[in-house]
Amino acid sequence: METSAEIKSSSEDVILSTDNVSKFYPIRKSFLSRSPSRFVRAVDGVSIQLPRRKTTAVVGESGCGKTTLARTVTMLIPPTSGKIMFEGRDITDKKWQNWKELYRNVQMVFQDPDSSLDPRFKVKETVAEPLRGLVGAGGNEVRKQVEESLEAVGLSSEHSDRLPGQLSGGQKQRVAIARAIATKPKLVVLDEPTSALDASVQAQIIKLLLNLQKQYELSYMLITHNIAVAQYLSDQMAVMYTGNLVEYGPTRSVIEKPRHPYTITLIASAPIPNPWKRNLLNIEIKGEVPSAINPPSGCRFHPRCPYAEKICQEVNPPLEAVAPGHYVACHFVNKTA
């Protein structure tokens, strides 16, 4: 994959960028083995830029590396290689250790609020925790900020003394969002924030996220497999396949004119609530998603791609511009025009 230099953007307009970031998980034959024999290549050479005060959606099917990328850019798990820049600072540099500053400005909302909220903490304690630990606030300042955060997500003061077990699924996710915005961050990573919720509650949370983005001037990185959610929430869309970034650009351009064969398949498979406007694939995709332990050589998608030729088996294509701000990693992108 090419580095982020291929994607042209002003550094002032970018809040976070990755340069050829990879995350490999070692697999050992046994507990006695000193060195791993193989690796799970969860994220493999991803370069992406997140615009300031906008939403970048990372989409793809389960197992493509979306959540691993999210946890890597937030430094919850360190990358195996590559560079991550936040507001012009290399946060992967071992000399830079200001973790409180980073996590005050970068927060994450996890997919399952049941596992991300401490069942023993009341709502007010959950929201107050990052304020005390990262901001160093206390007393009335914490109390005031907790009330403000809960009000911003649509929860009343009566919810502050409840435990997570006394809340509905939508209310739990609102608490998770309140905790994320309590420190007034600049970037919030949303890992499937609506997938565990009912359809009616999903719409409420999506509307809430849009309102909060305007109110607090937030930048979002949205992890989702739901094309409809990505289309509604995001300004930029990045498509991942088995650890690689295969297409990236303005959401409208990627949705209306997808150019990578995998992106075309992904969008065409999204359900449309209209039997007269069903998406029908113009190309046939065969086979299964390859293993992240032993991925194919060259382009990861070539065993399933109807346009693949010999070069696809040998060379992993770089991201190249096909339209202003729209990049595709495909040797034969002209065939999908």
Buried (B, 14 or more C-beta within 10 A) or exposed (E): BBBBEBBEBEEEEBBBBBBBBBBBBEEEEEEEEEEEEEBBBBBBBBBBBBBBBBBBBBBBBEBBBBBBBBBBBBBEBEBBBBBBBBBEEEBBEEEEEEEEBBBBBBBBBBBBBBEBBEEEBBBBBBBBBBBEEBBEBEEEEBBEBBBEBBEBBBBEEEBBEBBBEEBEBBBBBBBBBBBBBBBBBBBBBBBBBBBBBEEEBBEBBBEBBBEBBEEBEBBBBBBBBBBBBBBBBBBBBBBBBBBBBBBBBBBEBBBEBBBBBBBBBBBBEBEEEEEEEEEEEEEEBEEEBBEBEEBBEBBBBBBBBEBBEEEBEEEBBBBBEBEEBBBBBBBBBEEBE
